[in-house]
Amino acid sequence: MSTRRSFIAGMLASGFFPLPTWAEAGSPVFLSAGLRPDGTYVLCGLGASGEITFELPLPARGHAAAAHPTLAQAVAFARRPGRFALVIDCVTGRELARLAAPAGRHFYGHGTFSADGDLLFTTENDYETARGIVGIWDARHRYKRLGEFSSGGIGPHDIRRVPGSDTLVVANGGIETHPETGRAKLNIPTMRPNLSYLSYSGTLQDSAEPPEEMHRNSIRHLSVRRDGLVAAACQWQGDLGDVPALLATHRPGEPLHFHASATDLERKMQGYVGSVAVSQDGEQIAITGPRGGLASVFDVAGRYTGFLDEPDICGTAALPDGFAFTTGKGFVLFDRPDAGRPVRQNLQWDNHLVAGAV
């Protein structure tokens, strides 16, 4: 592999080789950050059976990644409050660019590409003014920063593109933080989470908030169905003895629709959902609760249909016939008809499992 990578790197440098596609990187189905036993951090590609297709070093702990829609490039984001995002050639292992958060900013660990892959959008915190920001980066020119606009709220975390459109949807968690206080939450009594829909120029197209009695339900992670239905995962900042629904679905122009399990699942998950995925057929939604060691599945109408009990389960992504999950214990598990035995890798998977080859 090292010889092959060296050859490809040389051809790229000489200008006689086309830009590598995901096929050249082993066609990973998923990307995930992880921690090796020696204490170093990596970004990995994973195949459909949980095998590692590539493993590339990161300078510090990663959170999520964004995969370029055509080229074998991944942007690995640091965990909040992180100040780096590393663009990696997933064939050669070369660092293509390193995005540095502007002064007075930090990244929130997530980003997304435009459909053509020309632009990268990142969620950021302007922490001196407690403003959420979306940064714009030019993927055609070594990820030069082009500009920014308001995220439509405080504490933007996840960001996705609505399929078939030039609209971005942002999960504004509503929580004010500042690097000087680490990960402390500074405005819980007054927090106002929302979903914001934005054009590439930053025009606010729509916004939706939880009802007043659920204003402490921080909207954190997103998955978007092909027809634009948004699934949003929440983290409750209130009394853990009375946890509300942690899954919501939304369409622009409508209120947020919250879906409770009616099985005390939300309290068992300790009010914390780490990741969400809509199945590829659009009929099911999976959410994970690493603190409670539970993953649960709902149908798209919001009816609870089952759960998976596994310690520190957090990453999830859709398969053609179910879901894949990753855990902090190194397991890759599958919820599908031919699930088979879990695969265990010799590392600790971080929070998210994201789509790789597309």
N, C-alpha and C positions, 0 to 999 in steps of 0.2 A: 504493500500500500504506500509506503513512504517513497519508493522508487516511482511509482505511478504518479503520486502527487508532485514529486519534483519535476517529472517530465511535463506534466500539465502546466505547472507554474512557469517553467521555462518557455513553453510555447506561448503562454499568455503574455509573458514579458516581451517576447519577440514580435508579438502582434500577428502571429500566423494561426491563431486558434480561436474559434468562436467562444463567446462567453459561456461558461458551463451552465447546464441546466440541472434540474433535480435528478434526472436520470444518472448523470455523472457522479452524483453524491450517493448513489445507492438507492435512490427513490425512497427516502424515509417517509413514513406515513405520519409520524409525529416528531416534535421537538420537545425537549425538556432539559432544564438545568438540573445539576446534581452536585453532590459533595462526595468526593472520593475518600477512602479510608485514610489516605495520607494527609488529609486536610485541605487538599486543593479542590478548586471548583471547575466544573466543565459544563459545556453544552453538548448534548447528545442527540443524534438522530435515532429513531426507533422504527423498526419494521412492524408489520401487521401482527406478528407473533411475539412481539416484545423483545426481539433481538436488537442489539446496538449496531447501527450501521456506520456511525462515526462518533468520535469523541474528541472535542476540541477544548483547549484550556480557556478559562475566564480569569480575570484578575481578582475577582471577589465574588461574593454570593450573588447568583442570578435569581430572577423572579420569573418573568415570562419572556417569550421571544415572539418576534414577528417574522414570518417567512415571506420573502419576495414571491410574487405570484408566478413568475416564470424562471428567473435566474436562481442558481443555487447559492443564494445569499440569505443569511439570517441575522436579524438584529437582536442581540441578547441584552436585556435590560437588567440593571442592578436593582436589588431590592430597595424599596423605599426606606429612608430618604437617600436614594442613590444619585450619583452625579455623572455616571458614565452609561453609555449604550455602545456596545461593541458590534460592528458590522463584520461578519465573518464569511469568507468564501468557504462553503461547506465541502468543496472538493479538495482544494489545496491546503486548507487550514490557515490560509493567510488572513491577517487582519486587514480589511479593506479601508476601514475608517473607524474613528473613535469619536462619537458624539459627546461633547461636553455640555452639561447644562449651563446656560448663561448665568452670569453673576446674580445672586439672589434667588436662584431657582434650584430645584432638584426634580428628578424624574420620579414618576409613580410606579414604574415597572412594567408599563404596557405601551404598545403602539400598534399602528396598522398602516397598510399601504393603500394607495389608490389602486383602482382596478388594473391600470396599465403598468403599475409598479414604478411610475416616475416620481411619486411623492410619498414620503413617510410622515405620518402624524404621530406626535408623542404627547402624553399627558404630563403636565408639569405643575409645580407649586411655586407661585410667586409669594414666598413665605413672609415677606415684610408687610405686604398688603393683604395677605390671606385671599388671594385671587387664584382661581383655577385657570390654567393656560393650556392651549393646544399649540405645540410647536410644529412648524412646517420645514421639512428638510428635502433637498433635491437629490434624489437617488441617482440621477443621471450624471451628476458632477460631484462625486465623492462625498455626497450627503452634506453639502453646504447648506447652512441654515438660510431659509428664504424669508421667514417671518413668523408671526404668531397671531393668535386671537383668543378671546375669552372662551373658556369651556362652558360658560353658562351657569357656573356654580362654584362651590368651594370643594376642594379635595377631589379633583377628577382622578379616577383610578383606571378602570378599563375603558377602551375605545374600540369601536368596530365600524366597519363600513357596511351600510345597508346594501345587500346584493342588488345588482341591476341599477344602481344609482350612484350619484356623487354626493351622497348624504352620509355624514358621520353621526353615530350615536355615542354619547359619552355618559358613563356612570359617575355622576358627581356625588361622592359619598357624603358630602356635607360637613366633614370633620376638619377643623382647623388644626394644623400641626406646624411645628417649627424645629429645624435641625438642632437648635440649642437645647431643646427639651426632649430630644430623641424621638421616640414614637408616642409620646404623651399626647392625649386628645384634649384640646384646649377649650372647646365650645359645646360640650355635650348638651347642656340645658337649652341651647338656642340653635342647634344644628338643623339644617334644612336640606336633606338630600334631594336629588332629582335626576331624571333622565333628560338630556338635552339633545336635540337633533340640529345639526349644524351643516351648512354648506362648506365647501372647501375654502371659501373666502371668509368664513366665520359668521355668516348670517344665521341668526337663530330662527329655525323653522318651526320648532315645537318644543314644549317642555312639559313634564309631568312630575308631580310630587306625591309622596304618600299622604294619606289623610293625616290631620293634625295629631290624632292619638297614636300615630305610628311615625312621628317625625324623628324618632331615634333609630329608625330602621335604615341603616346606612346602605345605600345601593353601591355595590362594589364590582361585581363581575357580570359579563354579558355573553350571550350567544344569540345569533340572529339566524332565523330560518330563511330559506330562499325567497319566500314571499314577503319578507320584511318584519314578520312577527319577532319581537324582541323578548328573550327570556332574561330576567335580571335576578341575580343572587344577592342576598342581603346579609348584613351582620348587625345584630341587635345590640344597641348600646344602653339598654334599660335593664330592668329587674329580670334576672334569669329565672325567677320563679313564675314569670308570666310572659313567655316568649311568643310573639305573634308569628304569622306566616313569614317565611324567609324566601319564598319564591314568588316572583311576580311576572306577568306577561303584559305586553303593551303593544298597541298600534298607535301611530300618530293620530291626534284628534280625539283620542279616548282617554279615560282615566286609567291608572295602573290597576290591574286585576291581580289581587293577592290570592295565593292558593295554599291553604293549610292542609296538613296531613290528617288531622283529626285522630292522631295516634300518640300524641305527646312527643312526636319525633323532634320537633323544634327545640324542646327543652333538653332532650337527650343529646342533641347536637350542640348544646351549650350556646344557642343563639348565633352560631357562627357557620356560615357557608363559605367554603374556600374556592369553589369553582363550579361552573355550570356548563352544560352542553346540550344542544338540541340534536336529536338523532338525525341521521341523514335522510330518513324517510319523512321527517318532520312530525312524527306522531308521538314522540316521547321526549321528556326532559329529565336529565340527571343532574343532581346536585350532590356536593360532597361536604362532609363535616369532619375535618381532621381532629378537632378537639374532642368530639364525641366518638370518633372512630366509626362513622357511619356514612354510607352513601345511600341516597334514595332516588327512586324513579317515579315520575308523575306522567300521566298522559297529557297531551297538549291542551286538553280542556281543564287541566288542573287537578285531576283526580289522582290521589296517591295510589300507586300500584305495587310497591315493594321496596325492599332495602337490602343493602349489603353491609355486613358487619366486619370491619377490618381496621386494625389500629393505624392511626395517622394517615388515613386515606384522604387525598386532596386533589391530585390532578385528574381530569376527566376530559375525554374527547369522543366524538362520534365515530362509529364504524358503520359500514353498510348494513350490518345486521345486529347492531347493539352499541355497546360503549366499551371503551378501554379506561382503566383507572391506574394511577400510580400512587405509591405510598412512600412515606419517609423511611420505611424499613427496606426499601429497595425492590419491592414487588411491582410487577406489571400484571394486572388482572383484567379479565374480560367478562362482560355480561352479554352473552350471546348464546345461541343454541348449541354451538360446538365449542364452548368456552375452554375446555381442557384444564390443565393444571396451571396455576400462576407461575410466571417466570420471575426469578429473583436475580437481580444484578448486584454486583458488589459496590454499591454506592447508595446514598440517600437521595431520593428524588425530591426536588423542590416543589413549589406550590402548583405549577401548571403544566398541562400537557396540551400542546397546540398543534394544529394541522401543519404538516410539513409539505411534502410534494403535492402540488395542486395541478 
